[in-house]
Amino acid sequence: LNEKMIYDCVDLYKQPSLNHPLLQNHKIQMEPSFSIHKSKEQVKSKIYKKIIDCLNGTVPILRNTKEYVAKIESRGTHFAGVRLHHGPYYGITSWISVHDLNISGDQASYAHIYVGRRVNSKDNVNQIGWMVNPSIFGDGWTWSYGFWKGANGESCYNTICLGFIQVSKADPLTEPLGQAHVEERNIALTIQKLNCYFKKSSLTYIVIKNKKTAVHIGYWPGKLFDLIDN
């Protein structure tokens, strides 16, 4: 893997995102307050290999180099997908097959699910999935990733800037996805509201791995957004 990718185990309550101006008094929520329906479908998945295991009370944060931070733009984008317009929605989930793609250094390829809202030309978005993006990661590997766009047009991939609250000590927001046979390379992702009863409540996503275990990775606090509510 790319030798520049280094994870630091930092104190759960001193992680960088808590320095965001909108999160000065944020209280970390370790688990969702309600559960959404879980699919009973059994899909083979040998994609995950445990590469991180921070001590209790600490969480893995990907260290960002200057080169890594500077290269986050994507141009000439083409989309194919399914969009749902009705609602309200309190969560979405999907199995996504994972593939290694041979692309040039100025290209990127993504497969993801997202929840968003647009008012006039303004957007709020939460997005998770996998990507091959040499401009961000500096290599041609397939990585899991997260992206958000919120108030005042602020947006960010992964933990390049402040915003995402990590709660898992062993499963980071972004990590390289291991090699396996095509039929066994799947990730199950969920985006859901932590609390469905209050406006601008926090969002979270859960990665389900090994077909049985639901892992709460972390979340983007609702205070980061000004359009996503009930």
Phi, psi and chi 1 to 4 in degrees:
 res  aa     phi    psi   chi1   chi2   chi3   chi4
   1 LEU       -  169.8  -63.6  179.3      -      -
   2 ASN   -62.2  120.6 -170.9  -27.6      -      -
   3 GLU   -68.8  -13.1   61.6 -177.0   10.2      -
   4 LYS   -77.1  -13.7  -65.6 -178.9 -179.9  179.2
   5 MET   -83.1  104.0  -66.4  -62.6  136.3      -
   6 ILE  -123.4  132.2  -59.3  171.5      -      -
   7 TYR  -102.8  131.7  -67.0   89.1      -      -
   8 ASP  -103.9  134.9  -65.6  -50.6      -      -
   9 CYS   -88.9  111.4  -68.1      -      -      -
  10 VAL  -116.0  157.1  -57.8      -      -      -
  11 ASP   -56.6  129.8 -171.0  -58.6      -      -
  12 LEU   -50.3  -41.0  171.4   65.6      -      -
  13 TYR   -93.9    6.3  -62.6  101.0      -      -
  14 LYS  -125.8   18.3  -65.0  179.8 -179.4  178.8
  15 GLN   -67.0  151.4   58.0 -176.3  -72.2      -
  16 PRO   -55.0  -37.7  -27.7   35.9      -      -
  17 SER   -60.9  -23.6  -76.0      -      -      -
  18 LEU   -70.9   -7.2  -66.2  174.6      -      -
  19 ASN   -89.3   -1.5  -66.8  -39.6      -      -
  20 HIS   -62.5  137.8 -169.1  -72.9      -      -
  21 PRO   -54.1  -32.2  -26.5   34.9      -      -
  22 LEU   -83.2   -6.5  -65.0  175.2      -      -
  23 LEU  -118.6   22.7  -55.0 -180.0      -      -
  24 GLN   -59.3  -36.1  -67.0  -62.1  -49.7      -
  25 ASN  -113.0   24.3  -61.6  -49.2      -      -
  26 HIS   -71.7  134.4 -179.8   72.6      -      -
  27 LYS  -101.2  119.1 -176.1  178.2  179.8  179.9
  28 ILE   -65.0  133.0  -66.6  177.5      -      -
  29 GLN  -107.7  115.4 -175.0  168.5  -19.1      -
  30 MET   -77.0  -29.5  -64.3  -60.5  -64.6      -
  31 GLU  -136.8  152.2  -65.0  -70.6  -16.6      -
  32 PRO   -63.1  151.3  -19.8   31.5      -      -
  33 SER   -85.8   -8.3   56.8      -      -      -
  34 PHE  -153.1  160.1   76.1  107.2      -      -
  35 SER  -112.0  146.0  -61.9      -      -      -
  36 ILE   -99.7  166.9   63.3  172.6      -      -
  37 HIS   -59.4  135.8  172.6   73.7      -      -
  38 LYS  -105.3  134.5  -65.5 -177.7  176.0   63.0
  39 SER   -66.2  141.9  172.3      -      -      -
  40 LYS   -90.8   -3.0  -66.2 -178.7  179.8  178.7
  41 GLU   -63.9  132.5 -178.7 -179.1    4.3      -
  42 GLN   -99.9  117.7  -62.9  -65.1  -57.1      -
  43 VAL  -121.6  128.6  179.2      -      -      -
  44 LYS   -62.5  134.6  -71.0 -176.2  177.8 -179.0
  45 SER  -150.5  114.5 -179.0      -      -      -
  46 LYS  -118.5   32.1  -67.2 -176.5  179.0  179.0
  47 ILE   -82.3  -25.2 -161.0  168.1      -      -
  48 TYR   -96.8  134.9  -72.0   96.1      -      -
  49 LYS  -128.2  130.2  -67.1 -177.6  178.9  179.1
  50 LYS   -70.5  115.6 -165.0  170.6 -174.5  178.9
  51 ILE  -115.1   -9.6   60.9  173.3      -      -
  52 ILE  -136.7  140.2  -60.7  169.4      -      -
  53 ASP  -152.9   86.7 -170.5   12.7      -      -
  54 CYS   -71.4  160.3  -69.3      -      -      -
  55 LEU   -66.9  155.4  -64.0  174.7      -      -
  56 ASN   -55.0  136.5  -70.4  -23.1      -      -
  57 GLY    89.9   -2.3      -      -      -      -
  58 THR  -126.3  160.7   66.4      -      -      -
  59 VAL  -136.6  151.5  -66.9      -      -      -
  60 PRO   -81.9  128.4   29.5  -33.5      -      -
  61 ILE  -124.0  125.4  -58.0  -65.6      -      -
  62 LEU   -67.4  126.1 -176.4   62.3      -      -
  63 ARG   -74.5  134.3 -173.5 -177.6  -59.4  178.8
  64 ASN  -106.8  124.6  -59.8  -44.1      -      -
  65 THR   -86.8  165.9   65.1      -      -      -
  66 LYS   -60.9  -38.8  -68.5 -179.1  179.5  179.1
  67 GLU   -65.0  -39.7  -65.5   80.1    8.2      -
  68 TYR   -64.6  -42.3  175.7   64.2      -      -
  69 VAL   -67.9  -33.4  172.6      -      -      -
  70 ALA   -76.8  -20.7      -      -      -      -
  71 LYS  -112.2   82.3  -59.4  176.0 -179.9  179.2
  72 ILE  -128.5    8.7   60.0  172.9      -      -
  73 GLU   -92.4  144.5  -67.4  -64.9  -33.0      -
  74 SER  -126.8  130.5  -64.6      -      -      -
  75 ARG  -123.0  161.1  -64.1 -178.1  174.4   84.7
  76 GLY    62.6   42.9      -      -      -      -
  77 THR   -81.9  139.7  -54.4      -      -      -
  78 HIS  -123.2  136.3  -58.8  -86.5      -      -
  79 PHE  -118.6  149.0  -68.3   98.8      -      -
  80 ALA  -143.3  130.6      -      -      -      -
  81 GLY   178.8 -167.4      -      -      -      -
  82 VAL  -123.1  133.3  176.5      -      -      -
  83 ARG  -121.8  134.7  178.0  175.2  -65.9  178.8
  84 LEU  -108.4  132.7  -57.5  177.5      -      -
  85 HIS  -106.5  -17.6  -65.9  -80.2      -      -
  86 HIS   -87.4 -174.6  -54.5  -69.9      -      -
  87 GLY   166.3 -167.8      -      -      -      -
  88 PRO   -75.8  156.3   29.7  -35.5      -      -
  89 TYR  -114.8  138.3  -64.0  107.7      -      -
  90 TYR  -111.0   -1.5  -62.1  110.5      -      -
  91 GLY   179.2  152.9      -      -      -      -
  92 ILE  -137.1  153.0   58.4  173.7      -      -
  93 THR  -146.1  153.3 -171.4      -      -      -
  94 SER  -161.7  145.2  178.2      -      -      -
  95 TRP   -88.2  131.6  -76.6   96.4      -      -
  96 ILE  -125.7  126.0  -56.9  177.8      -      -
  97 SER   -74.4  147.6   59.4      -      -      -
  98 VAL  -114.9  137.9  177.9      -      -      -
  99 HIS  -138.4  148.0  -55.2  -88.8      -      -
 100 ASP   -91.5  130.1  -62.9  -46.6      -      -
 101 LEU  -123.9  137.9  -56.9  173.6      -      -
 102 ASN   -92.8   99.6 -174.9   15.8      -      -
 103 ILE  -124.0  161.5   62.9  175.0      -      -
 104 SER   -78.9  167.6   63.1      -      -      -
 105 GLY   -64.7  -22.0      -      -      -      -
 106 ASP  -100.7   13.1   61.3  -12.5      -      -
 107 GLN  -113.2  166.9  -67.1  178.2  -39.5      -
 108 ALA  -151.2  150.1      -      -      -      -
 109 SER  -136.0  137.1 -172.5      -      -      -
 110 TYR  -129.7  151.2  -52.5   72.0      -      -
 111 ALA  -136.7  123.6      -      -      -      -
 112 HIS  -157.8  168.1   59.2 -115.3      -      -
 113 ILE  -118.0  152.9   57.1  175.4      -      -
 114 TYR  -151.1  154.6   73.6   91.3      -      -
 115 VAL  -117.1  131.7  174.9      -      -      -
 116 GLY  -155.2  168.0      -      -      -      -
 117 ARG  -144.7  137.0 -175.3 -177.0 -179.2 -164.5
 118 ARG  -120.6  130.9  167.8  169.5  -73.8 -172.7
 119 VAL  -125.7  116.4  176.4      -      -      -
 120 ASN    57.0 -118.6  -62.1  -38.2      -      -
 121 SER  -108.0   16.7   59.6      -      -      -
 122 LYS  -104.6  138.7 -169.4  175.0 -178.4  179.5
 123 ASP  -125.6  145.9  -65.0  -66.7      -      -
 124 ASN  -122.4  132.8  -82.4 -172.0      -      -
 125 VAL  -144.4  139.9  174.2      -      -      -
 126 ASN  -121.7  129.2  -70.5  100.0      -      -
 127 GLN  -140.9  133.6  179.3  175.4  -59.5      -
 128 ILE  -140.6  150.7   54.4  171.9      -      -
 129 GLY   167.2 -144.7      -      -      -      -
 130 TRP  -128.8  157.9   60.8 -101.2      -      -
 131 MET  -147.9  153.2   67.6  160.7   69.9      -
 132 VAL  -114.5  113.3 -178.4      -      -      -
 133 ASN  -150.2   90.4 -168.4  -25.1      -      -
 134 PRO   -59.1  -28.0  -24.7   35.4      -      -
 135 SER   -67.0  -30.2  -67.4      -      -      -
 136 ILE   -91.7  -48.0  -71.8 -176.5      -      -
 137 PHE   -96.6  -14.2  -65.6  109.5      -      -
 138 GLY    78.2   12.9      -      -      -      -
 139 ASP  -151.5  179.0   56.4   35.7      -      -
 140 GLY  -102.9   17.2      -      -      -      -
 141 TRP   -75.6  161.2  -73.2   78.1      -      -
 142 THR   -93.1  125.0  -54.5      -      -      -
 143 TRP  -122.6  144.7  -69.9   74.1      -      -
 144 SER   -73.9  154.2   62.2      -      -      -
 145 TYR  -157.6  166.6   83.0   98.3      -      -
 146 GLY  -136.6  151.4      -      -      -      -
 147 PHE  -144.4  142.6  172.2   81.9      -      -
 148 TRP  -139.6  152.1   65.9  -85.1      -      -
 149 LYS  -136.7  127.4 -175.2  174.6 -177.3  179.3
 150 GLY  -135.7 -143.1      -      -      -      -
 151 ALA   -60.2  145.2      -      -      -      -
 152 ASN    61.0   22.0  -57.2  -42.8      -      -
 153 GLY    75.5    6.7      -      -      -      -
 154 GLU   -66.7  137.3 -173.6  176.4    6.8      -
 155 SER  -149.5  158.9   62.6      -      -      -
 156 CYS  -165.8  142.4 -168.4      -      -      -
 157 TYR   -89.6  138.7  -77.3  102.7      -      -
 158 ASN    52.1 -127.2  -53.6  -40.6      -      -
 159 THR  -118.5   31.4   52.6      -      -      -
 160 ILE   -60.4  -39.2  -68.0  176.5      -      -
 161 CYS  -127.5  179.2   49.8      -      -      -
 162 LEU   -73.6  147.8  -52.2 -178.9      -      -
 163 GLY   153.6  -56.6      -      -      -      -
 164 PHE   -75.3  132.1 -175.9   79.8      -      -
 165 ILE   -99.9  114.4  -57.9  -65.1      -      -
 166 GLN   -86.7  131.8  175.9   79.4   28.0      -
 167 VAL  -121.4  -24.0  -61.5      -      -      -
 168 SER   -77.5  138.2  171.4      -      -      -
 169 LYS   -89.1   -8.3   72.4 -177.1 -174.3   71.9
 170 ALA  -126.4  -15.9      -      -      -      -
 171 ASP  -121.4  102.0  -64.1  -89.9      -      -
 172 PRO   -77.6  165.1   29.0  -34.8      -      -
 173 LEU   -59.0  -41.6  171.9   64.6      -      -
 174 THR  -127.8  134.5 -178.3      -      -      -
 175 GLU  -159.0  156.0   63.0  179.9  -30.0      -
 176 PRO   -68.0  140.5   23.6  -32.2      -      -
 177 LEU   -96.9  124.2  -60.3  178.8      -      -
 178 GLY   -64.8  162.6      -      -      -      -
 179 GLN   -74.9  141.5  -60.0  -75.1  -11.7      -
 180 ALA  -166.3  169.1      -      -      -      -
 181 HIS   -63.5  149.0  -64.2  -63.9      -      -
 182 VAL   -52.9  -43.9  172.9      -      -      -
 183 GLU   -70.1   -9.4   66.2  -86.4    9.8      -
 184 GLU  -111.9    6.1  -64.0  176.8  -26.4      -
 185 ARG  -102.8   89.7  -61.3 -167.6   71.7 -164.8
 186 ASN  -137.6  145.7  -59.5  -80.9      -      -
 187 ILE  -124.8  141.0   51.3  176.0      -      -
 188 ALA  -106.5  118.6      -      -      -      -
 189 LEU  -120.9  144.6  -58.0  174.4      -      -
 190 THR  -135.4  134.8  -63.8      -      -      -
 191 ILE  -113.5  126.4  -59.1  174.9      -      -
 192 GLN  -148.1  159.1   72.2  172.7   77.6      -
 193 LYS   -76.0  138.7  -61.9 -170.3   82.7  171.2
 194 LEU   -66.5  -35.3  -83.0  170.8      -      -
 195 ASN  -140.7  119.7 -169.1  -41.9      -      -
 196 CYS   -87.5    1.1   66.1      -      -      -
 197 TYR  -101.0  -11.9  -57.3  109.1      -      -
 198 PHE  -124.1  140.9  -59.8   99.0      -      -
 199 LYS   -63.9  147.9  -72.8 -171.7  175.2 -178.1
 200 LYS    54.4   36.2  -63.7 -168.5  176.3  179.2
 201 SER   -75.0  162.6   57.0      -      -      -
 202 SER   -68.4  154.6  -60.4      -      -      -
 203 LEU  -108.3  155.2  -59.9  174.1      -      -
 204 THR  -143.8  164.3 -175.0      -      -      -
 205 TYR  -133.3  149.5   88.7   76.4      -      -
 206 ILE  -118.7  132.0  -65.6  173.1      -      -
 207 VAL  -101.0  123.5  175.9      -      -      -
 208 ILE   -98.9  119.3  -57.8  171.8      -      -
 209 LYS  -126.3  161.4   62.9 -179.8 -176.1  178.6
 210 ASN    57.8   23.0  -61.1  -31.2      -      -
 211 LYS    69.4  -13.3  -59.9  178.6  -71.2 -175.3
 212 LYS  -125.3  -32.1  -64.2  179.8 -179.5  179.5
 213 THR   -96.0  123.5  -54.6      -      -      -
 214 ALA   -95.3  121.7      -      -      -      -
 215 VAL  -111.3  120.9  178.9      -      -      -
 216 HIS   -82.6  105.7  179.5 -154.0      -      -
 217 ILE   -77.1  -50.0  -58.1  -65.8      -      -
 218 GLY   164.6 -165.1      -      -      -      -
 219 TYR  -160.6  163.2   60.1   95.0      -      -
 220 TRP  -100.7  117.1  -67.8  -80.3      -      -
 221 PRO   -61.7  145.0  -24.0   35.0      -      -
 222 GLY   -60.2  -24.6      -      -      -      -
 223 LYS   -65.5  -14.8  -71.0 -177.5  178.7 -179.9
 224 LEU   -76.0  -12.0  -62.5  173.6      -      -
 225 PHE  -119.3  151.8  -52.1   96.6      -      -
 226 ASP  -126.0    3.2   52.6    1.3      -      -
 227 LEU  -120.7  -28.8  -62.3  178.8      -      -
 228 ILE   -83.2  113.9  -60.8  177.9      -      -
 229 ASP  -139.9 -142.0   51.3   26.1      -      -
 230 ASN   -76.3      -  -77.7  -17.8      -      -
